[in-house]
Amino acid sequence: MATLIDAKSARAARHPEKQKRPDTEVLRKPDWIRVKAPAGGVFAETRKTVKENNLVTVCEEAGCPNIGECWAEKHATFMIMGDTCTRACSFCNVKTGLPNALDPDEPRRVAEATATMGLKHVVITSVDRDDLADGGAEHFAEVIRQIRAHCPGTTIEILTPDFLRKPGAAEIVIDARPDVFNHNLETVPRLYLSIRPGSRYYHSLRLLERVKERDPSQFTKSGIMVGLGETKEEVMQVMDDMRSAGIDFLTIGQYLQPTRKHAAVARYVTPEEFKGYETIARAKGFLMVSATPLTRSSYHAGDDFKKLREAREAALAAGRKA
């Protein structure tokens, strides 16, 4: 989910593994995809805080189209464990390669930045770290602990890797007790080999199911991109799989092609179709659904968390009355 960048040298540096691929066709963006360029005083303040604390954000690394709006409201998603991912998904703009060693001081800096920005709800994500024995699980847990210590009133949402072939890693993060445990399925099972080749659909689904089994109080969240060639029926099956795993919150957004070497956009899904997906998802029992062309995992995350909590309270109250 990223904006188009055609600078050839920058592309090669970030994605050396993709350079032998043929260029893909780029579809013209419809009007509903266009966003304003980032600017303004608060945006600059947010960027200053990020830079002064030597932090990385997924907003920048993934080329998120909502960065102008979010940073102008002091909403930033911190990306921990470096800016280099050990996987090479065909949709993602995050740099790939061999990462540096973990920075043990990063959890404190993330917590201090959270305090400086006065965040009531913070979202923490990361690159995949297949090079680490625990996939970075303990680092995630320490970030959560540091934020709790520095900002006890801040709610914490994490967007984690899948911890594939890392026994016990997920449990370390679950036991750190974030308020929201998010892990994106990204696409339908049929497209995994071409879009997310280093991951396994049912492993990701099982990860989120284990969160609920180990700590039912935690909200679980997952998202997919559309416009990659999936069918409506496949999207609906993913919804059913998610509900079977107890997932509370579903996000659906339009895939945007980072470069011509990345997976091509098959089509732009209309706003009306997104509304249809939202209606279907709510009927299937999700507590919260965000489905728009520009929806991203952490877009309006703070406001959505309030709605998510209210939806659970309403559902519990309705159950008691019944």
Stockholm file with secondary structure:
# STOCKHOLM 1.0

chainA/1-322         MATLIDAKSARAARHPEKQKRPDTEVLRKPDWIRVKAPAGGVFAETRKTVKENNLVTVCEEAGCPNIGECWAEKHATFMIMGDTCTRACSFCNVKTGLPNALDPDEPRRVAEATATMGLKHVVITSVDRDDLADGGAEHFAEVIRQIRAHCPGTTIEILTPDFLRKPGAAEIVIDARPDVFNHNLETVPRLYLSIRPGSRYYHSLRLLERVKERDPSQFTKSGIMVGLGETKEEVMQVMDDMRSAGIDFLTIGQYLQPTRKHAAVARYVTPEEFKGYETIARAKGFLMVSATPLTRSSYHAGDDFKKLREAREAALAAGRKA
#=GR chainA/1-322 SS CCCCCCCHHHHHHHCGGGTTSCCCCCCCCCGGGCCCCCCSHHHHHHHHHHHHTTCCBHHHHTTCTTHHHHHHTTCCEEEESCSEESCCCTTCCSEESCCCCCCTTHHHHHHHHHHHHTCSEEEEEECCCTTSTTTTHHHHHHHHHHHHHHCTTCEEEEECCCCTTCTTHHHHHHHTCCSEEECCCBSCGGGHHHHSTTSCHHHHHHHHHHHHHHCTTSEEEEEEEESSSCCHHHHHHHHHHHHHTTCCEEEEEECCCSSTTSCCCCCCCCHHHHHHHHHHHHHTTCSEEEESTTCCTTTTHHHHHHHHHHHHHHHHHHHHHC
#=GC SS_cons         CCCCCCCHHHHHHHCGGGTTSCCCCCCCCCGGGCCCCCCSHHHHHHHHHHHHTTCCBHHHHTTCTTHHHHHHTTCCEEEESCSEESCCCTTCCSEESCCCCCCTTHHHHHHHHHHHHTCSEEEEEECCCTTSTTTTHHHHHHHHHHHHHHCTTCEEEEECCCCTTCTTHHHHHHHTCCSEEECCCBSCGGGHHHHSTTSCHHHHHHHHHHHHHHCTTSEEEEEEEESSSCCHHHHHHHHHHHHHTTCCEEEEEECCCSSTTSCCCCCCCCHHHHHHHHHHHHHTTCSEEEESTTCCTTTTHHHHHHHHHHHHHHHHHHHHHC
//
